[in-house]
Amino acid sequence: MQNHNTRYNIIGAILVFIAAVTVSSKAIMVKLAYAYPVDASTLIALRMAFSTPFFIGLAIWSHASAASKINRKDAYAIVVLGALGGYGPMLLDFAGLVYVTAGLERVILYIYPTIVVLMSAFLFKQTITKPVYFALGITYVGVALAVGHDVLTVKSGAAGTMLGVMLVAASAIAYAAYLVASGRLIPRVGASAFTAYSMLAAAVASGVHYASTSHQVSIVRLPQSVYVISLLMAVIATVLPAILLNMGIQRIGSSKAALISSVGPVSTILLAYGFLGEGVTWLQMVGTGLVLAGVLVISLKK
């Protein structure tokens, strides 16, 4: 019996690890796609189009298994959250990746739990303890070191890097706000239904945004490599990690999953080194380590 439980937990840990690595590959794929004449809104529209069949299937499954139906008020809230909180952070993130390295992007995005803590303290008067204050401090020192590394070493220049940092930071803030808002809604409608319908709303928002703006190259005339990268991004960096993470959390719990998921930023840095030729320095790794330590303290204290 003990061997069975051990094997069960090990499989759960492996699933979470794979989920963290695969979701980390998103930034690598975006940077590879940017070698071709494609902009952020086009790339997101393709990613969401390829992901849509999965979310439709999830919506059908959640509707069939739900004990109660979603009321009109909650349905409107899901659509708004999906369009603004689902698509908005993606657009800011992809726009930021034009200017910053994949490694720095993942480090900045990884701070979203700290922003959730700050928002919750401000909106819901939740107390922040001294250990959490300390964790917040070392997290943002780590971000400053990682940003400083790129400002000093990246060829695009300080101005471009700082613009990218602001865009990705705005993405992290928008995603944190999305999580805070959805935290009150998910218990009523269910996690599967919320994920399915909010991501379908995000897909529609991405299509509307693409159709209402001008682009260098039409979405139907892009190089074949862009479609392949977008499909891989949808399957490997969107659908697969969502499934694996949920399966892993069911086996080992959210606290252990958070610990294992901390491999994400390091994984992105290593993948960026292998696929994009981005450098790895001690300053970057120290900054990343501080961010990981701070976010883990906050995540495990929930």
N, C-alpha and C positions, 0 to 999 in steps of 0.2 A: 504493500500500500504506500509506504514511504517513497519507494523508487518511482511509483507511478506519479505521486505528487511532485517529486523532484523533476521528473521528465516533463510534466505538465507546465511547471514554472519555467524551465529552461526554454521550452518551445515558445512560451509567452514572451520571454526576454528577447529571444531571437527575432520574433515578429516585430516587436517594438523597435529593435535595433535596425532592422531592414527598413521599417517605415521612416525612421529618422534619416537614414542615408538616402533613400529614394526621394523624399521631399526636399532634401538638401540639393539634389541634382537640378532642381528647377532653375536656379540662378545660372548654372552652367549652360543649360539649354538656351536660356534667353540670350546670354552673351554670344553663344554660337550662332543663334538666329540673326543677331544684329550685324553679323558679317555680310548679310544680304540686305537688299533694299526693302526693309519691313519696319513699321513703326509699332509703338507699344499697343495701341488700340487694335490694330490688325492682328497682332500676335495673340492678344488676349481673346479676341473674337474667335480665332481658330482653336485655341486651347479649350474654350468653353463649348464650342460647337462639337468638338470631338468628345468632350466629357458629358454632354447632354444625355445621350442614350443611357448612361449609367444612372444619372440622377432621375430620369424618367422611371427606370426600373425600380429604383429605391422608393420613389413616390408611390408607385403602384403597390409595392410590397408593404409599405408603412400604412397605406390607406386600408389594405385588406386586413392587416393585423391590429389596427388601432381599435381600442375599446370604445372610444368616443370620437365624434367628428370635430374638426376645427371650426370654431365660430367665426363670423364675418370680421369682427374686430381683430382677432388674432391673425386671420388671413391677411388683412391689410397691413398689419405690423410686420409680418413675415416678408411680404413683397417689398415694403419700404426698406427694411433691414437688409434684404438680399441685394437690392439695387444700390443702396448707398454704402452699407457696411460690408457687403460681399464684393461688389465690383470696384468700389472706390479705393480700398487698400491695394487691390491688384493693379489698378491703373497707376497709382502713385509709385508702387514698388517697381513695376516694369519701366516707368519713366525714369526713376532714379538709377536703374541699372545701366542706362545709357552713359552715366557719368562716373559711377563707382565700381570698384572691383566686386566680384561675386563674394569673396570672403568678407569684405566689410559690410556688404548688404545683409548677409546672414547674421553677423554679429549685432547689427543695429535692430533688425527685426526680432531677434531673440529676446530683447528687453521688454516685450509687450506685457509679460506678467507683472513687471514693476509698475507699468503705467496703469494696469488694472487695479493694483493695490492703491495707488494714489487717487485714482478716480473714485474708487469705492469709499476711501476715507473722506473725500470731499463731498460726495453725493449722499452717502448713507451713514456718515459719521462713524465709520468703522475705525477702531483704534489701531495705530501703528506702534508696535513695540520697539524697544531699543535695538534688539537683534535685527529687526527688519529695516530700521533706519540705517544701521551699519551696512546691511546687505545692499540697500539702495545706493549708499555712498560708493562702495567698491564697484558696483555695477557701472555707474556712470563714470568713474575714474577709468575703468577698463574701456568703455566706449571712447573716451577722450584719447586714450593711448592708441586705440585702433584707428581712429580718425586721423590723429597726428601722424601715424605711420604712413597712411595713404597720401596725406597732404604733402609730405616730404618726398615721397618716392614715386607716386603715380604721374605718368607723363602728361595726362590731360590737364594738369595744373591745379592750383589750390582753389580757384574760383569754381571750376567745373566739379571738383570733388565735393566742395561744400554745398553746391546746389544739389548734387546727388544725395548727399547726407540728409539734407533738409527734406527731400522728397521721400526717401525711405523712412526717415523718422516720422514724417506725417502719415505714412502708411501704417507704421506700428501703432501710432496714436489712434488712427481710424479703426484699426482692427481691435484694439483694446476697447474702444467705445462700443464696437459691435458685440464683443463678448459680454460686456457689462449689461448692455441692453437685452441681449438674448438670454442672459442668465435668469431673468424673470419670466421669460416666455417658454423656454424649453421644457420646464417641468409640467406645463399645461398641455403642450402639443406633442411632446415626445422628441427625442434627439434625432431619430431617423427622419421623421416627417419634417422637422425644422431644417435639417441639412438639405434634404431633397428639394423642398420648395424654395428655400432661400437661394440655393445655388442655381435653380432654374430661373429665378428672378434676376440673379446676377448675369446669367447667360443672355437673357433678353436685353438687359441693360447694356451689355457689351455689344450686342448686335445693333441696338438703336444708336449707340454712340458711334460705332463704326460707320453706319449708314448716313449719319448726319454730319460727318466730317470728311474733309478731302484727304487723299493719300497719294503718295508718290507712285505706288504701283497698286493696281486693283487686286483684291483678295483672290481672284480667279486666275491671275497671271503671274503669280509669284514663282520663284524657282522651286523645283521639286523638293529640294532639301528643306525648305521652310515648312512645307506640309509634313514631312517626315518628322522634323524636330517638334512641331506642334502636336502631332499625334503621340509621340513619345512623352512629351510633357504632360499631356492629358492622362495617359495610361500610367506612366511610371511615377510622375511627380504629383499627381492629383488623385486619381481613383485608387491606385494600389496602396499608397500610404494610408489613406482614409480607412480602407478595409483592414489592413494589417494592424494599424494602431488600435482600432476598436477590438479586434480579436485579442491583441496582446493585453490590453487593459482588463478585459474580462478574466484573463488568466492570472495576472500579477498585481492588478490594482493600479490606480492612477499615480500614487507616490513613487513606486518603483519605476513606472513607465516614464515619469518626469526625469528621474535620475538617468535612465538609459538614453532618453531622448537628448540629453545634453551633449551627446556625440555630434549633434547636427552641425553647429558652427565649425567644429574641427573637421568634420567630414567635407563641408563645403570648401574650406581652405585647401584640403588635400586634393579634392577633385579639381579645384581651380588650378592648382599647381600642375596636375597631370594633364588636363585637357586644354587649359587656356594659357599655361605658362606664367601664371601669376606667382610672384615671389613669396617666400615664407621667411620672416625675420623674427628675431627674439622679441622685439617690441610688439609686433603683431600678436605673437603667441601669449605674451604676458597680458596684454589687453584682453584677448579672448578668454584667457583663464580667469581673470577677475570678473568678467561678465558672467561666465558660466557659474562661478562660485556664488555670486550675488543672486542670480536668478534661481539657482537651486535652493538656496536658503529660503527664499520667498515662496517658491513652489511647494517645498516640503513642509512648510509651516501652515499651509492652508488646512 
